[in-house]
Amino acid sequence: MFDSLSDRLSGIFDRLTRRGSLSAEDVDAALREIRRALLEADVALEVVRPFVERIKEKAVGVEIIRSVTPGQMVVKIVHDELVATLGEEAVPIDLHATPPVAVMMVGLQGSGKTTTTAKIARRFTTRDKRKVLMASLDTRRPAAMEQLKVLGEENGIETLKIVPGQTPTQIAERAMTAGRLGGYDVVILDTAGRLHVDEALMHEMADIKRIADPHEILLVADALTGQDAVKVARSFDERVGVTGIVLTRVDGDGRGGAALSMRAVTGKPIKLIGVGERADALEDFYPKRIADRILGMGDIVSLVEKAAANIDQEQAEAMAKKLQKGSFDLEDLKSQLQQMEKLGGLSGLMGMMPGVGKARKQMEAAGVDDRIVKRQVAIINSMTPKERRKPELMKASRKKRVAAGSGTRVEEVNKLLKMHRQMADMMKSMGKKKGGLAGMLGGMGGMGGGGGAPQMDPAELEKLARQGGMPGGGGLPPGMPKLPGGGFPGAPGGLPGLPGAGGGRFKQKKR
């Protein structure tokens, strides 16, 4: 979402950091460009003005002009202001109240309230082990109630029985009664939306609030809203009293202004962000990490946590034992590619790695995207089980059949087989070393199995990320085609469970 803003700011800071010293005029020129970049990213003018003024107040000073690295000092000041504007600390949804805790979802039609309701409910049930009841109060949009019911069935979450003809307030009252009688921990109320803010909508929201007495009122807003985000956020906050914001479609091709504007205008924290269509594509909002992404510093800490939540420790250890015996077939390669997709795909991983903005542009210019991984998986799926176990069987006729079955070309099949041979050779040599891959893949401690979060102090994770080392070692994910003008850049430490390719090598952790 922040690509446009990140690219503009990176260009400004590149010019600043190349200078040996900065004058007040240099800082003023940079601030004008920052102001323009923020406005183009759809950040509200009322947010941009004080933001730039605060930076100027801190930047135009003796400590900047005389600093050994004045350009980097300006970057730090901008980073600190971004963090302050986005909210300093992460604020989770508060469920500390007498059950059933009512959570009211509000927002305009089309913002993704119903899908987000199901995502949050799934999060409460799987991560927080809470008993959740969902209730649709949207009596106007066709099939809105059925949509929530289907999402509940898909994710194993109970929904309130649909009773035709009831008003939203009657449904709210029935939902809270069912929550108390059924022993539910949380009742999530999915309210109706409109195409725009109007009096009828606000009266309905106020009536539901009075009946349900929600502990949390979450405003669901589309990250692509742009300048209208300020008006929407202010209207709901003034009339209903929002306790937090959930941004949807953060993975879309937006300019990022909504996040900065809504938080600054309402003073209410952004609690969650939707990063995809999957039921688990919902993340906590960490202001510092988002600021790091905006300024092209990456987000290694989130990447480590995501890897910890998605990598199966038992599977990693089983893979390590196979590799120690020098065995690495196409089924294993497929497993690694699917693991990468779980971590957000190629674009998601690249977005969290520091200093890869230019490399990402090269990749886009070369036509390298997440579809490459999907094509590679499709090629492997088109092979017979015997061919996957014994890639050496893949002769010309078999390659043609696999290419036709996967909708690819023979050249792509050859590239995949070549990549597999190179990885297999590397795995075999690593397996012979002392400690080998078993120590590497299996030595992630409490970071695998069960999908839980890593049992590490956030400060330790931060320190680990800054040092460039990550549990599991490795390089960048496999199957990266070379970019124009050279190979794919090596990763600063690598990802757990993802073998490196194109120059990235495994690093054995010192014990």
PyMOL commands that set and color helices and strands:
alter all, ss='L'
color gray80, all
select helices_A, chain A and resi 3-17+24-40+45-59+62-65+70-86+113-126+144-155+168-181+199-212+228-239+257-266+287-294+300-310+313-324+330-342+345-352+357-365+370-381+385-389+391-393+396-406+410-432+436-442+445-447+458-466
alter helices_A, ss='H'
color red, helices_A
select strands_A, chain A and resi 101-106+132-136+158-159+186-190+216-222+244-248+270-274+282-284
alter strands_A, ss='S'
color yellow, strands_A
deselect
rebuild
show_as cartoon
